[in-house]
Amino acid sequence: MCGILGTINLNFDEDILNSISHRGPDDFGIEDFLISNHTVKFGQRRLSIVDLSVAGHQPMISDCKNYSIVFNGEIYNHLELKSKLPPTYVFKGHSDTETILYYLSHFGFKQICDLNGIFSIAFLDFKKSK
């Protein structure tokens, strides 16, 4: 199971992220985002299960650059959700993270109720500053 971190106006570095390296030994990532004069920081330690490629790297940012996500867990119905998206979405890999990113960016965060699985998630909407 992966590990995720998120803060607002509180810094953390790779050393802090490494304290949860046992949660995800396959990859890690840290990103800072400026939202309404606040620094939002996402970090993730990855345990590759669904998509073993680098296309599953997190934090993940949408192609339009309007959304970002860190995710931990598994979405059992991610292929069903993916099939509901218009063909204009071009997927780089096969991860459920990428499906969630585009599903929520397309249908809105309130549709998180459509996700069937076990998960924790942090999702940024840069356009709405949320």
DSSP file with accessible surface (Angstrom, degrees, kcal/mol):
  #  RESIDUE AA STRUCTURE BP1 BP2  ACC     N-H-->O    O-->H-N    N-H-->O    O-->H-N    TCO  KAPPA ALPHA  PHI   PSI    X-CA   Y-CA   Z-CA
    1    1 A M              0   0   94      0, 0.0    47,-0.1     0, 0.0    71,-0.1   0.000 360.0 360.0 360.0 133.9    0.0    0.0    0.0
    2    2 A C        -     0   0   15     45,-0.2     2,-0.4    71,-0.1    44,-0.2  -0.066 360.0-132.0 -69.2 173.9    1.4    3.4   -1.0
    3    3 A G  E     -A   45   0A   3     42,-2.1    42,-2.9    68,-0.1     2,-0.3  -0.998  19.0-167.6-131.7 137.0    1.9    6.3    1.4
    4    4 A I  E     -A   44   0A  42     -2,-0.4     2,-0.3    40,-0.2    40,-0.2  -0.937   4.3-169.3-125.1 151.5    0.8    9.9    0.7
    5    5 A L  E     +A   43   0A  49     38,-2.8    38,-2.6    -2,-0.3     2,-0.3  -0.982   6.7 176.1-132.4 148.0    1.5   13.2    2.4
    6    6 A G  E     +A   42   0A  48     -2,-0.3     2,-0.3    36,-0.2    36,-0.2  -0.984   1.8 172.7-152.6 140.0    0.0   16.6    2.0
    7    7 A T  E     -A   41   0A  29     34,-2.1    34,-2.5    -2,-0.3     2,-0.5  -0.967  24.0-142.5-141.3 160.3    0.4   20.0    3.7
    8    8 A I  E    S-A   40   0A 116     -2,-0.3    32,-0.2    32,-0.2     3,-0.1  -0.993  89.3 -15.9-124.3 120.0   -0.7   23.6    3.3
    9    9 A N  S    S+     0   0   89     30,-3.5     2,-0.4    -2,-0.5    31,-0.1   0.771 112.0 106.7  58.0  29.6    2.0   26.2    4.2
   10   10 A L        -     0   0  119     29,-0.4     2,-0.2     2,-0.0    -1,-0.1  -0.974  62.8-139.6-137.6 122.6    4.1   23.6    5.9
   11   11 A N        +     0   0  122     -2,-0.4     2,-0.3    -3,-0.1    -3,-0.1  -0.482  22.6 172.2 -83.9 147.6    7.3   22.3    4.3
   12   12 A F        -     0   0   15     -2,-0.2     2,-0.2    -5,-0.1    -5,-0.0  -0.963  12.8-156.0-143.1 159.0    8.5   18.7    4.2
   13   13 A D    >>  -     0   0   78     -2,-0.3     4,-2.0    30,-0.0     3,-0.5  -0.610  41.2 -79.1-125.3-173.2   11.4   17.2    2.3
   14   14 A E  H 3> S+     0   0   95      1,-0.2     4,-2.7     2,-0.2     5,-0.2   0.821 123.0  62.6 -61.1 -31.0   12.6   13.9    1.0
   15   15 A D  H 3> S+     0   0  119      2,-0.2     4,-0.7     1,-0.2    -1,-0.2   0.915 105.8  44.9 -61.8 -42.8   13.8   12.8    4.5
   16   16 A I  H X4 S+     0   0   87     -3,-0.5     3,-1.0     2,-0.2     4,-0.3   0.929 113.3  50.5 -65.4 -44.3   10.2   13.0    5.9
   17   17 A L  H >< S+     0   0    0     -4,-2.0     3,-1.7     1,-0.3    -2,-0.2   0.889 105.1  57.9 -61.7 -35.6    8.9   11.2    2.8
   18   18 A N  H >< S+     0   0   55     -4,-2.7     3,-1.9     1,-0.3    -1,-0.3   0.723  88.0  75.1 -68.4 -18.8   11.5    8.5    3.3
   19   19 A S  T << S+     0   0   79     -3,-1.0    -1,-0.3    -4,-0.7     3,-0.2   0.694 103.3  40.2 -67.3 -15.5   10.2    7.9    6.8
   20   20 A I  T X  S+     0   0   34     -3,-1.7     3,-2.1    -4,-0.3     4,-0.5   0.058  77.8 120.3-115.0  25.3    7.3    6.1    5.1
   21   21 A S  G X   +     0   0   47     -3,-1.9     3,-1.2     1,-0.3    -2,-0.1   0.790  65.6  67.8 -61.2 -26.6    9.4    4.4    2.4
   22   22 A H  G 3  S+     0   0  144      1,-0.3    -1,-0.3    -4,-0.2    -2,-0.1   0.749  94.2  59.7 -64.6 -19.7    8.2    1.0    3.7
   23   23 A R  G <  S+     0   0   90     -3,-2.1    -1,-0.3     1,-0.3    -2,-0.2   0.711 125.8   8.3 -78.1 -23.7    4.8    2.0    2.3
   24   24 A G    <   +     0   0    0     -3,-1.2    22,-0.5    -4,-0.5     3,-0.3  -0.568  59.1 168.2-161.9  92.0    6.1    2.3   -1.2
   25   25 A P  B     +b   46   0A  83      0, 0.0    22,-0.2     0, 0.0     3,-0.1   0.565  69.7  72.6 -83.9  -5.8    9.6    1.3   -2.2
   26   26 A D  S    S-     0   0   87     20,-2.0     2,-0.3     1,-0.2    21,-0.2   0.770 108.3 -17.7 -86.1 -27.3    9.1    1.5   -6.0
   27   27 A D  E     -C   46   0A  41     19,-1.0    19,-3.2    -3,-0.3     2,-0.3  -0.981  53.8-161.7-167.0 163.0    8.9    5.3   -6.6
   28   28 A F  E     -C   45   0A  70     -2,-0.3     2,-0.3    17,-0.2    17,-0.2  -0.985   6.0-176.8-152.1 160.3    8.4    8.6   -4.9
   29   29 A G  E     -C   44   0A   5     15,-1.9    15,-2.1    -2,-0.3     2,-0.4  -0.980   9.1-166.0-157.9 149.1    7.6   12.2   -5.8
   30   30 A I  E     +C   43   0A  47     -2,-0.3     2,-0.3    13,-0.2    13,-0.2  -0.998  13.3 177.1-135.7 134.5    7.2   15.6   -4.2
   31   31 A E  E     -C   42   0A  76     11,-2.5    11,-2.5    -2,-0.4     2,-0.4  -0.999  17.4-149.3-139.2 142.3    5.5   18.7   -5.8
   32   32 A D  E     -C   41   0A  87     -2,-0.3     2,-0.4     9,-0.2     9,-0.2  -0.907  16.2-172.8-106.5 139.9    4.7   22.2   -4.5
   33   33 A F  E     -C   40   0A  21      7,-2.9     7,-3.3    -2,-0.4     2,-0.7  -0.992  19.8-137.0-132.8 138.7    1.7   24.1   -5.9
   34   34 A L  E     +C   39   0A 124     -2,-0.4     2,-0.5     5,-0.2     5,-0.2  -0.865  27.5 173.6 -96.9 117.1    0.7   27.7   -5.3
   35   35 A I  E >   -C   38   0A  15      3,-3.2     3,-1.5    -2,-0.7    -2,-0.1  -0.974  69.6 -28.9-126.4 112.6   -3.0   28.0   -4.6
   36   36 A S  T 3  S-     0   0   70     -2,-0.5    -1,-0.1     1,-0.3     3,-0.1   0.901 125.5 -47.0  47.9  51.6   -4.4   31.4   -3.6
   37   37 A N  T 3  S+     0   0  149      1,-0.2     2,-0.4    -3,-0.0    -1,-0.3   0.693 119.6 110.6  65.8  18.1   -1.1   32.5   -2.0
   38   38 A H  E <   - C   0  35A  89     -3,-1.5    -3,-3.2     2,-0.0     2,-0.7  -0.971  66.6-130.6-120.5 142.6   -0.8   29.2   -0.1
   39   39 A T  E     - C   0  34A  63     -2,-0.4   -30,-3.5    -5,-0.2     2,-0.5  -0.831  21.5-168.2 -94.2 117.3    1.8   26.5   -0.8
   40   40 A V  E     -AC   8  33A  12     -7,-3.3    -7,-2.9    -2,-0.7     2,-0.5  -0.912   6.3-164.2-102.9 129.5    0.2   23.1   -1.1
   41   41 A K  E     -AC   7  32A  17    -34,-2.5   -34,-2.1    -2,-0.5     2,-0.4  -0.968   5.6-168.9-121.5 129.4    2.7   20.3   -1.1
   42   42 A F  E     +AC   6  31A   9    -11,-2.5   -11,-2.5    -2,-0.5     2,-0.3  -0.941   7.3 177.4-113.8 140.0    2.0   16.7   -2.1
   43   43 A G  E     -AC   5  30A   0    -38,-2.6   -38,-2.8    -2,-0.4     2,-0.3  -0.981   2.3-177.0-138.1 152.0    4.3   13.8   -1.6
   44   44 A Q  E     -AC   4  29A   0    -15,-2.1   -15,-1.9    -2,-0.3     2,-0.5  -0.990  20.2-156.8-151.9 138.4    3.9   10.1   -2.4
   45   45 A R  E     -AC   3  28A  22    -42,-2.9   -42,-2.1    -2,-0.3     2,-0.4  -0.980  32.1-143.4-109.8 127.5    5.7    6.8   -1.9
   46   46 A R  E     -bC  25  27A  17    -19,-3.2   -20,-2.0   -22,-0.5   -19,-1.0  -0.813  24.8-171.9-107.2 132.4    4.6    4.3   -4.5
   47   47 A L        -     0   0   54     -2,-0.4     2,-0.5   -23,-0.2   -45,-0.2  -0.974  32.1-137.7-110.2 106.7    4.1    0.6   -4.4
   48   48 A S        +     0   0   22     -2,-0.6     4,-0.1     1,-0.2    -2,-0.0  -0.581  49.6 134.3 -74.7 119.8    3.4   -0.3   -8.0
   49   49 A I  S    S+     0   0  113     -2,-0.5     3,-0.2     2,-0.2    -1,-0.2   0.611  71.9  29.9-127.4 -58.6    0.6   -2.8   -8.4
   50   50 A V  S    S+     0   0   59      1,-0.3     2,-0.5     6,-0.1    -2,-0.1   0.936 132.9  21.9 -76.7 -46.5   -1.9   -1.9  -11.1
   51   51 A D        -     0   0   13      1,-0.1    -1,-0.3     2,-0.1    -2,-0.2  -0.960  61.7-174.5-125.9 112.9    0.5    0.0  -13.5
   52   52 A L        +     0   0  132     -2,-0.5    -1,-0.1    -3,-0.2    -4,-0.1   0.567  57.1  95.7 -83.5  -7.0    4.2   -0.9  -13.0
   53   53 A S  S >  S-     0   0   53      1,-0.1     3,-1.6     4,-0.0    -2,-0.1  -0.246  91.3-104.9 -81.9 171.1    5.4    1.8  -15.5
   54   54 A V  G >  S+     0   0  128      1,-0.3     3,-1.9     2,-0.2    -1,-0.1   0.648 109.3  83.6 -68.8 -11.7    6.6    5.3  -14.9
   55   55 A A  G 3  S+     0   0   25      1,-0.3    -1,-0.3    37,-0.2    38,-0.2   0.700  83.7  60.0 -65.6 -16.3    3.2    6.5  -16.2
   56   56 A G  G <  S+     0   0    1     -3,-1.6    -1,-0.3    -5,-0.1    -2,-0.2   0.356  76.6 135.1 -92.0   6.5    1.9    5.9  -12.7
   57   57 A H    <   -     0   0   68     -3,-1.9   -28,-0.1     2,-0.0    -3,-0.0  -0.232  48.4-111.3 -58.2 140.8    4.3    8.4  -11.0
   58   58 A Q  S    S+     0   0    4    -14,-0.1   -14,-0.2     2,-0.1     2,-0.2  -0.924  91.5  52.7-129.6 159.5    2.7   10.7   -8.5
   59   59 A P  S    S-     0   0    6      0, 0.0     2,-0.4     0, 0.0    11,-0.2   0.473  84.5-157.8 -56.9 143.1    1.9   13.4   -7.7
   60   60 A M  E     -D   69   0B  17      9,-2.4     9,-2.2    -2,-0.2     2,-0.4  -0.854   8.7-160.7-105.6 137.1    0.1   13.2  -11.0
   61   61 A I  E     -D   68   0B  52     -2,-0.4     7,-0.2     7,-0.2    40,-0.0  -0.953  23.0-114.4-119.4 135.6   -0.9   16.4  -12.9
   62   62 A S    >   -     0   0    0      5,-2.5     3,-1.8    -2,-0.4     5,-0.1  -0.240  27.0-113.3 -64.7 155.8   -3.5   16.5  -15.6
   63   63 A D  T 3  S+     0   0   76      1,-0.3    -1,-0.1     2,-0.1    -2,-0.0   0.847 119.8  54.6 -58.7 -33.8   -2.5   17.3  -19.2
   64   64 A C  T 3  S-     0   0   70      1,-0.1    -1,-0.3     3,-0.0    -2,-0.1   0.557 107.4-130.5 -77.4  -7.8   -4.5   20.5  -19.0
   65   65 A K  S <  S+     0   0  141     -3,-1.8    -2,-0.1     2,-0.2    -1,-0.1   0.627  79.9 109.4  68.4  16.5   -2.5   21.4  -15.9
   66   66 A N  S    S+     0   0   50      1,-0.1    60,-2.6    60,-0.1    61,-0.7   0.564  73.6  40.3 -96.5  -9.4   -5.7   22.3  -14.0
   67   67 A Y  E     - E   0 125B  23     58,-0.2    -5,-2.5    59,-0.1     2,-0.3  -0.981  55.5-174.0-141.9 150.8   -5.7   19.3  -11.6
   68   68 A S  E     -DE  61 124B   0     56,-1.6    56,-3.1    -2,-0.3     2,-0.3  -0.980   8.5-172.0-142.5 155.9   -3.3   17.2   -9.5
   69   69 A I  E     -DE  60 123B   0     -9,-2.2    -9,-2.4    -2,-0.3     2,-0.4  -0.993  18.7-167.8-146.9 144.8   -3.7   14.1   -7.4
   70   70 A V  E     - E   0 122B   0     52,-2.0    52,-2.3    -2,-0.3     2,-0.3  -0.979  27.4-176.6-124.3 142.6   -2.0   11.9   -4.9
   71   71 A F  E     - E   0 121B   4     -2,-0.4     2,-0.4    50,-0.2    50,-0.2  -0.990  20.1-172.2-144.8 143.8   -3.7    8.6   -4.3
   72   72 A N  E     + E   0 120B  18     48,-2.4    48,-2.3    -2,-0.3     2,-0.3  -0.996  55.5  29.6-136.5 127.6   -3.3    5.5   -2.1
   73   73 A G  E    S- E   0 119B  20     -2,-0.4     2,-0.3    46,-0.2    46,-0.2  -0.917  82.7 -68.2 133.7-153.4   -5.4    2.4   -2.5
   74   74 A E  E     - E   0 118B  83     44,-2.8    44,-1.8    -2,-0.3     2,-0.7  -0.983  22.7-151.9-147.4 132.9   -7.2    0.5   -5.2
   75   75 A I  E >   - E   0 117B   1     -2,-0.3     3,-1.3    42,-0.2    42,-0.3  -0.918   9.5-165.1-105.0 110.0  -10.3    1.4   -7.3
   76   76 A Y  T 3  S+     0   0  126     40,-2.3     3,-0.3    -2,-0.7    41,-0.2   0.811  86.9  43.4 -67.6 -29.6  -12.0   -1.8   -8.3
   77   77 A N  T 3> S+     0   0   21     39,-0.9     4,-2.4     1,-0.2    -1,-0.3   0.075  73.9 119.7-104.6  26.0  -14.2   -0.2  -10.9
   78   78 A H  H <> S+     0   0   21     -3,-1.3     4,-2.8     1,-0.2    -1,-0.2   0.857  74.2  53.8 -65.1 -30.9  -11.6    2.1  -12.5
   79   79 A L  H  > S+     0   0  120     -3,-0.3     4,-1.9     2,-0.2    -1,-0.2   0.904 109.3  48.9 -68.7 -36.5  -11.9    0.4  -15.9
   80   80 A E  H  > S+     0   0  104     -3,-0.2     4,-0.7     2,-0.2    -2,-0.2   0.927 113.3  46.9 -64.6 -45.2  -15.7    1.0  -15.8
   81   81 A L  H >< S+     0   0    1     -4,-2.4     3,-1.1     1,-0.2     4,-0.4   0.913 109.7  53.9 -62.4 -42.3  -15.1    4.7  -14.8
   82   82 A K  H >< S+     0   0   47     -4,-2.8     3,-1.5     1,-0.3    -1,-0.2   0.884 102.7  57.7 -59.5 -38.2  -12.5    5.0  -17.5
   83   83 A S  H 3< S+     0   0   93     -4,-1.9    -1,-0.3     1,-0.3    -2,-0.2   0.707  98.9  60.7 -68.3 -18.5  -15.0    3.8  -20.1
   84   84 A K  T << S+     0   0  104     -3,-1.1    -1,-0.3    -4,-0.7    -2,-0.2   0.568  87.0  94.4 -83.5  -9.9  -17.4    6.6  -19.2
   85   85 A L  S <  S-     0   0   15     -3,-1.5    18,-0.1    -4,-0.4    17,-0.0  -0.569  87.0-102.7 -82.8 147.0  -14.9    9.3  -20.2
   86   86 A P    >   -     0   0   42      0, 0.0     3,-1.7     0, 0.0    -1,-0.1  -0.293  32.0-112.4 -63.0 153.7  -14.9   10.8  -23.6
   87   87 A P  T 3  S+     0   0  129      0, 0.0    -2,-0.0     0, 0.0    -4,-0.0   0.557 105.6  85.1 -67.8  -3.0  -12.3    9.5  -26.1
   88   88 A T  T 3   +     0   0  112      2,-0.1     2,-0.5     0, 0.0    -3,-0.0   0.697  69.2  91.9 -71.0 -18.4  -10.6   12.9  -26.0
   89   89 A Y    <   -     0   0   59     -3,-1.7     2,-0.6     1,-0.0    -4,-0.0  -0.680  66.7-157.2 -79.2 124.5   -8.7   11.9  -22.8
   90   90 A V        -     0   0  101     -2,-0.5     2,-0.4     2,-0.0   -27,-0.1  -0.918   7.9-150.1-106.1 116.5   -5.4   10.3  -23.8
   91   91 A F        -     0   0   46     -2,-0.6   -36,-0.0     1,-0.1     3,-0.0  -0.708  12.0-161.5 -91.6 136.7   -4.0    8.0  -21.1
   92   92 A K  S    S-     0   0  135     -2,-0.4     2,-0.2   -37,-0.2   -37,-0.2   0.674  74.9  -7.2 -84.7 -23.1   -0.3    7.6  -20.6
   93   93 A G  S    S-     0   0    5    -38,-0.2    -2,-0.0     2,-0.1   -42,-0.0  -0.659  75.0 -94.1-148.1-153.1   -0.6    4.4  -18.7
   94   94 A H        +     0   0  129     -2,-0.2     2,-0.1   -41,-0.0   -38,-0.0   0.117  66.5 133.0-126.9  18.0   -3.1    2.0  -17.0
   95   95 A S     >  -     0   0    4      1,-0.1     4,-1.5   -40,-0.1    -2,-0.1  -0.393  59.4-134.3 -78.5 149.4   -3.1    3.2  -13.4
   96   96 A D  H  > S+     0   0    8      1,-0.2     4,-2.7     2,-0.2     5,-0.2   0.805 106.0  65.7 -67.5 -25.4   -6.3    3.7  -11.5
   97   97 A T  H  > S+     0   0    6      1,-0.2     4,-2.6     2,-0.2    -1,-0.2   0.937 101.3  46.8 -60.5 -46.3   -4.7    7.0  -10.3
   98   98 A E  H  > S+     0   0    4      1,-0.2     4,-2.2     2,-0.2     5,-0.3   0.904 111.1  52.5 -65.3 -38.3   -4.8    8.4  -13.8
   99   99 A T  H  X S+     0   0    0     -4,-1.5     4,-2.8     1,-0.2    -2,-0.2   0.941 111.2  46.7 -60.4 -47.4   -8.4    7.2  -14.2
  100  100 A I  H  X S+     0   0    0     -4,-2.7     4,-2.9     2,-0.2     5,-0.4   0.918 109.2  55.2 -61.7 -45.0   -9.4    9.0  -11.0
  101  101 A L  H  X S+     0   0    0     -4,-2.6     4,-1.8     1,-0.2    -1,-0.2   0.946 116.3  36.0 -54.1 -50.2   -7.6   12.2  -12.0
  102  102 A Y  H  X S+     0   0    8     -4,-2.2     4,-2.0     2,-0.2     5,-0.2   0.857 115.4  54.9 -77.4 -31.6   -9.5   12.4  -15.3
  103  103 A Y  H  X S+     0   0    5     -4,-2.8     4,-3.0    -5,-0.3     5,-0.4   0.956 113.7  40.8 -64.9 -48.7  -12.8   11.1  -14.0
  104  104 A L  H  X S+     0   0    2     -4,-2.9     4,-1.8     1,-0.2    -2,-0.2   0.860 114.5  52.2 -70.3 -34.2  -12.9   13.7  -11.2
  105  105 A S  H  < S+     0   0   16     -4,-1.8    -1,-0.2    -5,-0.4    -2,-0.2   0.874 117.4  39.6 -69.1 -31.8  -11.6   16.5  -13.5
  106  106 A H  H  < S+     0   0   80     -4,-2.0    -2,-0.2    -5,-0.1    -3,-0.2   0.930 129.8  25.4 -81.4 -47.6  -14.3   15.7  -16.0
  107  107 A F  H  < S-     0   0   82     -4,-3.0    -3,-0.2    -5,-0.2    -2,-0.2   0.585 113.0-107.4 -97.1 -12.4  -17.4   15.0  -13.8
  108  108 A G    ><  -     0   0   26     -4,-1.8     3,-1.7    -5,-0.4    -1,-0.2   0.024  31.4 -81.5  98.4 153.9  -16.4   17.0  -10.7
  109  109 A F  G >  S+     0   0   98      1,-0.3     3,-2.1     2,-0.2     4,-0.1   0.781 119.1  72.4 -65.1 -26.3  -15.2   16.0   -7.2
  110  110 A K  G >  S+     0   0  187      1,-0.3     3,-1.1     2,-0.1    -1,-0.3   0.767  85.2  69.9 -60.8 -20.4  -18.7   15.3   -6.0
  111  111 A Q  G X   +     0   0   66     -3,-1.7     3,-2.5     1,-0.3    -1,-0.3   0.379  62.9 103.3 -81.4   9.8  -18.6   12.2   -8.2
  112  112 A I  G X   +     0   0   41     -3,-2.1     3,-1.9     1,-0.3    -1,-0.3   0.793  66.8  74.6 -58.9 -23.0  -16.0   10.6   -5.9
  113  113 A C  G <  S+     0   0   98     -3,-1.1    -1,-0.3     1,-0.3    -2,-0.1   0.691  83.8  66.3 -64.0 -15.6  -19.1    8.6   -4.7
  114  114 A D  G <  S+     0   0   51     -3,-2.5     2,-0.4     2,-0.1    -1,-0.3   0.638  78.2 101.4 -78.8 -14.3  -18.7    6.6   -8.0
  115  115 A L    <   -     0   0   16     -3,-1.9     2,-0.6    -4,-0.3   -40,-0.0  -0.596  56.6-163.1 -77.7 125.7  -15.4    5.1   -6.9
  116  116 A N        +     0   0   96     -2,-0.4   -40,-2.3     2,-0.1   -39,-0.9  -0.936  50.2  60.0-108.7 111.6  -15.7    1.6   -5.6
  117  117 A G  E    S-E   75   0B  23     -2,-0.6     2,-0.5   -42,-0.3   -42,-0.2  -0.992  86.5 -66.8 169.5-165.5  -12.6    0.6   -3.6
  118  118 A I  E     +E   74   0B  86    -44,-1.8   -44,-2.8    -2,-0.3     2,-0.3  -0.990  68.3 132.4-118.9 124.9  -10.4    1.3   -0.7
  119  119 A F  E     -E   73   0B  74     -2,-0.5     2,-0.3   -46,-0.2   -46,-0.2  -0.999  46.3-147.4-166.0 159.6   -8.5    4.6   -0.9
  120  120 A S  E     -E   72   0B  49    -48,-2.3   -48,-2.4    -2,-0.3     2,-0.3  -0.962  31.8-178.6-130.2 149.3   -7.3    7.9    0.4
  121  121 A I  E     -E   71   0B  38     -2,-0.3     2,-0.4   -50,-0.2   -50,-0.2  -0.997  26.6-161.8-151.5 144.8   -6.9   10.8   -1.9
  122  122 A A  E     -E   70   0B  28    -52,-2.3   -52,-2.0    -2,-0.3     2,-0.4  -0.996  22.1-175.9-126.7 128.5   -5.9   14.4   -2.2
  123  123 A F  E     -E   69   0B  32     -2,-0.4     2,-0.4   -54,-0.2   -54,-0.2  -0.992   9.5-158.3-131.9 126.8   -7.1   16.2   -5.2
  124  124 A L  E     -E   68   0B  13    -56,-3.1   -56,-1.6    -2,-0.4     2,-0.6  -0.908   6.0-165.4-108.4 134.6   -6.3   19.8   -6.3
  125  125 A D  E  >> -E   67   0B  19      5,-3.5     5,-2.1    -2,-0.4     4,-0.6  -0.940   5.1-173.8-114.0 102.5   -8.4   21.9   -8.6
  126  126 A F  T  45S+     0   0   47    -60,-2.6     3,-0.3    -2,-0.6    -1,-0.1   0.841  81.5  57.2 -67.8 -34.7   -6.2   24.8   -9.6
  127  127 A K  T  45S+     0   0  133    -61,-0.7    -1,-0.2     1,-0.2   -60,-0.1   0.884 116.8  34.0 -64.6 -38.8   -9.0   26.6  -11.5
  128  128 A K  T  45S-     0   0  137      2,-0.2    -1,-0.2    -3,-0.1    -2,-0.2   0.420 105.6-126.5 -94.3  -2.5  -11.3   26.7   -8.4
  129  129 A S  T  <5       0   0   54     -4,-0.6    -3,-0.2    -3,-0.3    -2,-0.1   0.897 360.0 360.0  55.2  44.1   -8.3   27.1   -5.9
  130  130 A K      <       0   0  166     -5,-2.1    -5,-3.5     0, 0.0    -1,-0.2  -0.967 360.0 360.0-127.1 360.0   -9.6   24.1   -4.0
